[in-house]
Amino acid sequence: MNTPGVGPANTFSLREEIKYRFLYLLNAYPTIYMPVARLRFRHLNDLLVDWDTDLVIEAFGRSGTTFANFAFLSAQDRPVKTVHHTHAAAQIITAVRMKIPTMVIVRPPLESALSHMARHRIPARPAVVAWIRYHRRILPYLDRIVVTTFDGMTRDFGAVIERINQTFGTNFGVWQHTKENQEQIFEQIRKRNRFRFGEAPTPERSRSLALPTPEREALKEKFRIQLQAPELAELRKRAQCLFTQVTSNSGASLERARVLA
């Protein structure tokens, strides 16, 4: 199943698309997702929110969660438990109900969809639909979480931690967003990538790396043609309106203003 502008080596996978659609439907609903996830991932203590969790760091996939978690932990002078990387709206909803401090990173929908297309080998429509469902599910909880844009997080993550402290009455250490500190976090991520995937990961595994690669960026540019198809215009509009609505919450709107300034 090919798409215009994408060569045979970059075909989409129907099997991956079905799995993707099912996962992002399941993980939108806490009563379904959380019991299943707690059973399946019972050996992991940094994935699912629990009563001893200090901070939940979540986002729709490919939105900088790895960077945020490494940077946050590096700024703490005491043991702190974070949970992260479910990429499930159900986790956010559960954390809010448990009154656990929660931070959500929101990346613009089209860039996010492109990353998902390259990562999961799926067409544009299911990627955008999943983005919309994820963020629509967390809308009722925006006043009880800290929302940061992807750009705001990557430009001044220390300010995001300050908002977390102000919102939840916590006293987490504030990360200093300098070039030197940022490079240290990137190196931690590169070390983790090498540990998980080896020095020369296969093309299949390289799609999972937590830092951009030239190959993946080139692939995303090819997929952009499909994402801009006229038949997806209404879906793109809905996603962009939802992005504005979600990021207007709390200090995220101020972040967007600083980025545009």
C-alpha positions in Angstrom: 0.0 0.0 0.0 2.0 3.0 -1.3 1.3 6.7 -1.2 2.2 9.3 -3.8 5.8 10.5 -3.3 6.8 7.6 -1.1 8.9 4.9 -2.6 8.4 1.1 -2.1 10.9 1.0 0.8 8.7 3.5 2.7 5.3 1.7 2.3 2.7 1.9 5.0 1.7 -1.2 6.9 -1.9 -2.2 7.1 -1.1 -4.4 10.1 0.6 -1.4 11.9 -2.3 0.8 11.0 -4.9 -1.6 12.6 -2.7 -2.0 15.7 -2.3 1.8 15.9 -6.0 2.6 15.5 -6.8 0.0 18.2 -4.2 1.3 20.7 -5.2 4.9 20.4 -8.8 4.1 20.8 -8.2 1.9 23.8 -5.8 4.3 25.6 -8.4 7.1 25.5 -10.5 5.5 28.2 -9.2 4.9 31.7 -11.7 2.1 32.7 -10.5 0.0 29.8 -6.8 1.0 29.4 -5.5 1.3 33.0 -6.4 -2.2 34.2 -5.0 -3.8 31.1 -1.9 -1.6 31.2 -1.3 -2.4 34.9 -1.5 -6.1 34.2 0.7 -6.0 31.1 3.3 -3.6 32.4 3.3 -4.7 36.1 7.1 -5.1 36.0 7.6 -1.4 35.2 7.6 1.2 38.0 8.0 4.3 35.9 5.2 4.0 33.4 1.8 4.1 35.2 0.6 6.6 37.8 0.3 5.3 41.4 -0.1 6.9 44.8 3.6 7.3 45.2 4.1 9.1 41.9 5.5 12.7 42.3 4.9 13.8 38.7 3.2 12.5 35.6 4.9 13.6 32.3 2.8 12.8 29.3 2.1 13.7 25.7 0.8 12.3 22.5 3.8 10.2 21.1 6.8 11.9 19.6 6.4 15.1 21.6 9.6 15.4 23.6 8.6 13.3 26.7 12.0 11.7 26.9 13.8 15.1 26.9 11.4 16.5 29.5 11.8 13.5 31.9 15.6 13.4 31.7 15.8 17.2 32.2 13.3 17.2 35.1 15.1 14.4 36.9 18.5 16.0 36.4 17.4 19.1 38.3 16.2 17.3 41.4 18.3 17.0 44.6 16.2 14.3 46.1 14.6 11.0 44.9 11.6 11.9 42.8 9.3 9.4 41.0 8.1 10.3 37.6 5.9 8.2 35.3 5.8 8.8 31.6 5.6 7.4 28.0 2.2 5.7 28.0 1.1 8.4 25.5 -2.4 7.7 26.8 -5.1 10.2 27.6 -6.3 7.6 30.1 -3.1 8.1 32.2 -3.7 11.9 32.3 -7.4 11.5 33.3 -6.4 8.9 36.0 -3.7 11.1 37.4 -6.1 14.1 37.7 -8.6 12.0 39.5 -5.9 10.9 41.9 -4.8 14.5 42.3 -1.2 13.7 41.2 0.7 16.6 39.6 0.6 16.2 35.9 2.3 17.9 33.0 1.2 17.5 29.3 3.3 18.5 26.3 1.3 19.5 23.3 2.9 19.4 19.8 1.2 21.0 16.8 -1.0 18.4 15.2 0.5 18.3 11.7 4.1 17.9 12.9 2.9 15.3 15.4 1.1 13.4 12.7 4.1 13.4 10.4 6.2 11.9 13.2 3.6 9.2 13.8 3.4 8.4 10.1 7.2 7.9 10.0 7.4 6.1 13.4 4.4 3.7 12.9 4.2 3.4 9.1 0.6 4.6 9.0 -1.3 6.9 6.6 -2.2 10.5 7.5 -5.8 10.1 8.5 -5.4 7.7 11.4 -2.5 9.8 12.8 -4.6 13.0 12.8 -7.7 11.3 14.1 -5.7 9.8 17.0 -4.2 13.3 17.8 -7.7 14.8 17.9 -9.1 12.0 20.1 -6.2 12.2 22.6 -6.5 16.0 23.1 -10.3 16.1 23.0 -10.4 13.5 25.9 -8.2 15.7 28.1 -10.1 18.9 27.5 -12.3 18.7 30.6 -9.2 18.4 32.8 -7.1 21.3 31.5 -7.7 23.4 34.6 -6.1 20.6 36.7 -2.9 20.0 34.7 0.0 22.0 33.4 0.0 22.2 29.7 3.2 23.2 27.8 3.7 23.5 24.1 6.4 21.5 22.5 8.2 24.8 21.5 7.8 26.2 25.0 9.2 23.0 26.6 12.3 23.0 24.2 13.0 26.7 24.6 12.6 27.2 28.4 11.8 24.0 30.3 12.7 25.7 33.6 9.7 28.0 33.2 7.5 25.0 32.8 8.8 23.4 36.1 8.1 26.8 37.8 4.5 26.6 36.6 4.2 23.1 37.9 5.4 24.3 41.3 3.0 27.2 41.3 0.1 25.1 40.2 0.5 22.1 42.5 2.3 23.7 45.5 5.4 21.5 44.9 9.0 22.4 45.3 10.7 20.6 42.5 14.2 21.7 41.4 14.1 24.0 38.4 16.2 23.0 35.4 18.4 25.7 34.0 17.8 25.7 30.2 21.3 26.5 29.0 23.0 25.1 25.9 25.4 23.1 28.1 22.6 21.5 30.1 20.6 20.8 27.0 23.6 19.1 25.3 24.0 17.0 28.5 20.4 15.8 28.2 20.8 15.0 24.5 23.9 12.9 25.4 21.9 11.0 28.0 19.3 10.3 25.4 22.0 9.2 22.9 23.4 6.8 25.5 20.0 5.4 26.2 19.4 4.9 22.4 22.8 3.1 22.1 21.9 0.9 25.1 18.5 0.0 23.7 19.3 -0.2 20.0 23.0 -0.6 19.6 25.6 1.5 17.9 24.1 0.9 14.4 20.4 0.3 14.8 18.5 -1.3 12.0 16.2 1.0 9.9 13.2 -0.6 11.7 14.6 0.2 15.1 15.9 3.7 14.1 12.2 4.7 13.8 12.0 4.4 17.6 15.0 6.7 18.5 14.1 9.5 20.8 16.1 12.1 18.8 15.6 13.2 15.2 17.6 11.4 12.5 18.2 12.7 8.9 16.5 9.6 7.5 13.4 10.1 9.5 13.2 13.8 8.8 13.5 13.0 5.0 10.7 10.4 5.3 8.5 13.0 7.1 8.9 15.4 4.2 7.8 12.8 1.8 4.7 12.0 3.9 3.8 15.7 4.1 2.4 15.4 0.6 -0.3 13.0 1.8 -1.0 15.0 4.9 -1.8 18.1 2.9 -4.3 16.3 0.6 -7.5 18.3 0.0 -9.7 15.5 1.4 -8.0 16.0 4.8 -8.6 19.8 4.9 -11.5 19.6 7.3 -9.7 17.2 9.6 -6.6 19.4 9.6 -8.8 22.4 10.5 -10.4 20.5 13.4 -7.0 19.5 14.7 -5.6 23.0 14.5 -8.6 24.5 16.3 -8.3 21.9 19.0 -4.6 22.7 19.4 -5.4 26.4 19.9 -8.1 25.5 22.5 -5.8 23.2 24.5 -2.8 25.4 24.5 -4.9 28.5 25.5 -5.0 26.8 28.9 -2.8 28.2 31.7 0.7 29.5 30.7 0.8 27.6 27.4 -0.7 30.6 25.6 2.1 32.8 27.0 4.7 30.3 25.8 3.2 30.5 22.3 3.4 34.3 22.4 7.0 34.3 23.4 7.9 31.8 20.6 6.2 34.1 18.1 7.7 37.3 19.4 
